[in-house]
Amino acid sequence: MSQLGKELRCTSQSTDEDRLSTLTDDIILYILGRVDITTATRASVLSKRWRVLPRLLPELNLRVWDFMPIPCPGPIEAHHMDQGMACLTKATRSFLADPTRKSTSITNLLLQLYGGRNYSREIGLLVRDAIDSGVLKQLELRIVHEKEVPVHCRHEDMVQQARDVIDFFTTYPCVHSCLVSLLLHNVRFTEQDIHHVLFDSCKELKKLMLFHCDVGDCSIWQINAPDSKLAVLEIEITCLERVEVVCLPKLRRLHLDNWLYFEAPLRFGFVPSLNELALICSGTLDNQEFRLSAVLHGTTNIHTLTLDFEGGELWIQPEGKQLCPAFGNLRELSICGISVDFDLLWTINLLEAAPSVEIFLVQIWDQCREDRQLRTETAYADQRTKPSWSITGFTSSNTWKLKEILFVGFRPLEQQILFIRAVMKRAPNLKALLLKENEKPCRRCEAMATPCPLRGGFFPRDQEEQEATVKQFRDGVCSSARIIFASGHVNVKCAVYS
């Protein structure tokens, strides 16, 4: 039994009249709504009043993964999928086909299932009936695939998954009317099909998540949907050469994670609402650097930008004033996954182009591992330690509005000290500098309790080390910013220096 169930059972047995009886139905429904559906169902047996309440939840999360073995073996075996889908079908029938549902509605249903299996047809019928009867108001659909690792998925698998997705929407067209969120795994559409399914048919779609989906290797996907309500687009691990967002007027957030062709992965047309962009990819020596200003051309309202290099090469070319038009409204800038071997002064070029940034996050990558695509260790190290950016190439005349710096993975290395001093000198409005240990420390070095070779010491923990670091920051620098050291991965301990 889950921890919630144990606590409730203990509570109900500790007094003559169990405390559950004193809770109102809305409070109990709130509690049940905070846990997964299997836990909520198990907890309902603890009290007679609870037995019917899970079926009255206004929001449901029915995920096939909740009915799979824990831990789920990989690759997933057919009988485990059959078992999971059978349990999911039973749960869906219990919640959607219950006669008591006619007097209550489901405001939102998150439904995750495997595509192309016989069980999905029965689930589709249940969803169709719930929509037609007015019980189901809003649907979040996630169609996953048995091969979770993209490298294990062949072209034929992806094409078949596309057929299964199209078949589901064709068989149950009423889904289009209430589908607000869609996640797809391992799908290879034709360009005509992807536009028809995602934009022509799903008129209410607001969030789209694509994991290893495309329209063919090294292909270009053009999105031209002036009537679409899509606000969030997340693409992870794609063989697309480029995504061209020709027209998506409601798009607010775009997240692109791990593209395989190292050239400009995005191009924008009419995206007046776009205000949050994240680009995440591990570059290699084969990487072709692209101009970030070219990718952001036409975007003027971005207020949150994240660039994550995942410890690899920088995949953007050195730029300065060219970024000013796109950076004019930037408020939060995150530069993550920077190799611990890299100089950091190049990031000041981005801050100069974005004087309105108030929050700046820097996250260092210091994992001891061999990159799977390196040509030679020596050549890679030479290139990694010599960024081609020049700090003197561009200086803005605008006063920085920077108020807070969050530095994750700080170590008292020379390049990190020089970087922080340089930023403090240029940021008269800086209020706080928060230094944190790496949230994902190097397991190899942590196990040996020794600093990484050629990478310097540990995060400053005791007062003497912290005061010495603060002195290095402030020596010759006029700044009233508080310097905060946050150490520990479980119980965070903070030391503040004003």
N, C-alpha and C positions, 0 to 999 in steps of 0.2 A: 504494500500500500504506500502511496505517496506520503511525504511529510505532512502535507495539508490534511490528508485523511487521518493520519495518526493523531495529529493535534486535535482535530474535531472530535474524534472518538474519545480521546482522553478527557476532553472538556465535557462531553455528554455524559460520561460515566462518573464524573467527579462530584456531581450534585444530584439531589433527589429529582429535581426538575431540570433537565438539560438546558444549557444556555442557548442552544440553537432555537428553542421555542420562543425566546424573547426577541429574536432578530426579526425584523420586518422582511417581507419578500424582496423588496428592492435592494436591501443590503445583501441578502443572500445571493441574489442574481449578480450583484456587483462582484462579490467574492468569486463566484463560479466563472464569471467572465474574465477573470485574471489568470486562469489556469487553462491548460489544454483540455480538449473535450473528453479524453479518456479519464483524466483526473477528476473532472467535474462529474462524470457519470458514476465513477466509483464512490465519490464522496456523497452522492445523492442517496445511497443506501443507509447512511448514518441516521436519517430521520425520516419519518413518514412524510412530513411536509416537504422534504427535499426531493422526493422521488419524481415529482412531476416538474419541478422547477427548471432542470436543465433544458427541457423542451420548450420553455418559455423565454429562453435567452434571446435577446433582440439581435445579438451578433454571434455568429458561429464560425469556428475555425475547424474545418474537416480536412485533415491532411493525411494522405496515405502513409507518409513517413512516420506518423504517430502510431501506426498499427504494424510497423515493421519490427523485426528483432533488434534488440539493443545489446551490444553494438551491432549495427547492420553489416554483414559481411560484404566485402567488395571483391570482384564484381557481384552485383545482386543476382541471386539465382531465381529461376522462373517460379519455383514453388513458393518462395518468399513473397514475390510480387503477387502471385495468385492469392496467397493468404492475406496480404495487406489490402488488396483491392476488395476481397470478399468482406473483410471487416469494415472497410470504408463504405461499401454498398449497404451493409446492414445498418451502420450508423446513420447514413444519409436517409435511408428509408424511415428509420426511427424518428428522425427530426423533421423531415419534410412531409412525410405521409401521415403523420399523427393527426387524427381528427380534431384535437384541441387547437391545432394551429389555425383553424379557420377563423378564430376570434382574435388571434394575435399575428403580428407580422414579423418577418425577419428583415431588419433594416440593412444588414450586410452579411453575406455568406462568403467566406474564403474557402474555396474548394480546390484541393490539390489532388491530382490523379495521374495515373499512367495512361498515355494515349494508346489507342489501337488494340485494346483488350476488350473482351466481351462484356466485362463488368461496366466499362465506361458507357455502354449503351443504356443499361438499366439506370445508372446514375443520371444520364442525360434525360431520360424520361421523367425521373423524379424532379429534376430541376425545371424541366419544361412545364410540368403540371403546377409546380409551386409558383412559377412566373405567371402562367395563365390565370391562376386563381387569385392572384394579387397578394399572395403570402410573401413572396420574395421580392424585395424592392431593389437590391443592389448586389452584384456578384463580382467577386475577385477570383479569377480562374488561373490555375497554375497547372500546365500540362507538362509533366516531367518525363524523363526518358530513362530506361533501364541502364544505359551506359553513361554513367555520370562523368567519366574522364573523357574529354574530347578526343584524345589521341586514339582511344579505342573505338571511336565512332566512324564508320565508313560512309562514303558518299551515298550508298544504297540505304543505309540506316537513316540518314538525314532526309532523304527524299521520301522514304516511307513515313517518317514522322510528320512530314509536311502533308502527305495525303491524309493521314489520320486526323490532323488538326482541321484541314479543310472539310473532311467528312463530318466531323463533329459539328462544325458551324452550319454546314449545309443541312444536316439532319435536324438540328434544333435551332432554327433561325430566330426564335424568340429570345435566345441568349443575347443577341445583339442589342436588344432594347434596354438591358440593365447591366451590361458588362462595363465596369469602370476600371478594372485593372486586369492585366494579362501578363503571364510569364510563360515563356516557351523555352524548351531545351532541345538542342540538337536538331534544328529544323533548317532545311534547304529549300526555300521557296523558288518559284519562278518570279521574275520581277512583277509580272501582271498579278499573280496570286497574292503576293505579299501586300501589295497596295489595296487589292480588293478586300482581303480579309481584315486587315488592320485599320483601314481608313474609310473605304467605301461602305462597308457593312457595319463596323463597330462605331456607330456615331457618338456613343456616350463614353468612349474609352478615354480615360484621363492619365493612366499610368501604364507604360509598356516596358517589360523587362525581357531582354533577349540574351540567352546564354548559349554561345556557340551556334549562332544562327546567321544565315547569309542568303545570297541569291547566286551563289557559285564562287569558287576560288578566284581571288584577285578581281572581284567584281565591284562595281560602283552602285550604291543604292541611293537613288534619288527619292526624297520625300517631298511631295508637293500636295499638301492637303489643307487648303485655305479654310475649310469648314470644320476641321478636326478640333476636338476639345482637349487633345493630348497636352498634358502639362509636364509630365515626367517621362524621360526616355533614358533607360539604362541598358547599355550594351556591354557584354563581357565575353572575352575570348572570341574574336571574330576573324574570319578569313576575308572580310571585305577589304578592298584596297582603300576605299574611302566612303564615308557617309556624307551625302550632300543634302543638307536640310534647306530645300528651296523655299518652302513656305510652311511654317507651323506657327501661326500667330499666338497660340495660347501656351507654347512651350516655355516653361519656367526653369526647369533643371535638366541638364544632360550629363550623364555619367558614362564615360568610355573607358573600359578597363581591358588592357592587353589586346592590342591589335597586332597582327602578325606581319604586316607589310610596313617597313619603316620609312614612311614618307608622311606628308601631311594627311592625317586620318579624317579630317573634318573640313567641311566648307559650308558656310552659312549664306543664306539669302535673306528672306524676310522672317526674322525671329524677334519681334519687338519686345516680347515679354521675357526673354531669356535673361535670368539674373544669377544663375548658379551653374558653374561648369567645373567638371573634374576630369582630368586626363591622367591615366595611370598605366604605366608600362615600364618594363625592364629593358633598357636598351643594351646593345652589344656593340662590338667593334664593327659589325656590318651595318650599323644604324646609319641612316641618312638623316642628318639634322634638317629640320624644317623651320620656317619662320613662324613663330607664334602669332605675330602681327597679321600674317596672311590668313591663318586659321580663324582669327578673331575678327577679321574684316567684316564690317557691317553690324557688329554687336557693340552697343553703346551703353547698355543698362546692366552689365554684369557687376554684381556687388560681392560675389564669393567665388574665388578661383582656387582650385587645388591642382598642383602639379606633383605627381608622385613617380619617381624614377626607380623605385624598388631596388636600390643599390646598384643599378646599372649605369650605362653611359647617359649623358645629357642628350636628349633627342630634340632640343631646340637650339637654334642658332643664336649667337650673341646679338642682342638688340637693345636699344634704349628708347630714344624719343619716338621710334616707329610704333611703340606700344601705347603711347599716350592716348590716342582716340578711344581704344578699347578699354583702357584702364581708368578712364575719367571718373567713373562712379564706383570704383572698387573700394570695398570696405574691409574685406577679410581676404588675406592672401596666405595660402599654405604651400610650402615647398617641402615635400616629404621624400623619404627614401634616398637622401643624398649620401653617397658613400663616405665613410669616415675618412677616407684618404683625400677627399676633395677639399680644395680651398673653398671658402664660403663667400668671399668678398664679391663674387660675381652676382649674387642675389641682390646686391644694393642697386644694380641697374634696374631691376624690376620695381624696387621701392621708389626710386627716383621717378619712374614713369607713372607711379600710382601714389601721389602725395596724399590722397584722401584715405589711404588704408589706415585703419585704426587698430586692427588685430593682425599680427604677423606670427604664423606658426612655422617653425623649422624643426624637422624631424630627421635625425641621423640614422643611417643604416650601418650597423657595425657587426653584421653576422660573418663568422668565419666559415665560408663555404666556397666551393669552386663553381664558377658560372658554367652552365652546361654548354655554352656556345663560344667559349673563349678560344682564340687561336693559339696563343702562347701566353703564359703567365707574365713574362717579362714585358712583352709588347702591351699587354692590357694595363699593367701597372703604370707604365710610362705615360699612357694616354690618360688614365684616370687621375693622375696627380697633377696634370697640367691643363686645367681649364683654359680655354682660349678667350674668355671674357676679360675685358679691361674695365677696371673701376673708374678710370679717368675719362672714359670715352663719352660720358653723358652726365651732366649735372643739371638738375631742375632748379629753377629759381623759386619754386613754390615751397612754402614751409610744410614740413611733414606733419600730419595729424596723428601719427602713430602714438597709441596709448599703451598698448600691451604687446609684449613679446613672450611667446611660449616656445621654449627650446627643449625638445625632447631628445634624450640621448647625449646630453652634455658630458664632456670630459675636459679636463684642463689642458687641452692641446693648444699649441701656438695659433693655428689657423682659426680655431674657435674663439679664442681670447681676442685676437685682432678683429674678427668679424663683429663681435659684440661691442667692442670699443668704438668701431667705426659707426655702427648704427646708433649708439648712445650719443655720439657727437652730433649726429644729424637730426636727432629726434627730440626737440625741446619740449614736446608735450608728453613724453614717455612717463607713464605712471608706475608701471610694474614690469619687471623682468622675471619670469618664472622659469627656473631650470629644473628639469626632471630627468630621472634615470630613464634609460631606454625601456619602454614597456615590454619589449620582446628581447631580452638580453641574449647574448651569444651563449648557447648551452655548453659548448666546448670549453670556453674560457671560464664560464661560471663554475663548471664542474671542477676545473683545476684551481679555482680561486686565484687566478693570475690574470693580469691585463693582457689584452691582445698584443702580440709582438708588433712592433713598429707603430702602435696606435696609442701609446700613452697610458696614463693611469686610470684609476677608477673615478667614479662620481665622488665629489667632495662630501664626506659624511660628517666628520667631527667639526667642532667649532674652529679649530686652528686651520684646517684645510679650507673651510668656507671663508674665513676672514682673509686668508691669503689670496683667494680667488677674487673676492670683492675688491681688495686693494689693487689687483691687476686691472680690473674693470675701470676703477675710478681714477687711477693715476693719470693726471693731466686731462681728465674728462669732467666737464661740468654738467652734472645730471642729478636730479632729485628723485629719480626712480627708485622704488623699493626693489631689492633683489631678494628673491625667494628661492630657497633650495627645497625641493620636494623629493624625498628619498623613500625607498621601500615600495614593494610591489603589492603588498597586502594591506599593511597598516601604514599609510602614508604619513611621514613625519615632515613637518615644515619648519624651516628656520628663516626668519625675515630680517633683512638688514636694510635700514633706512639711510 
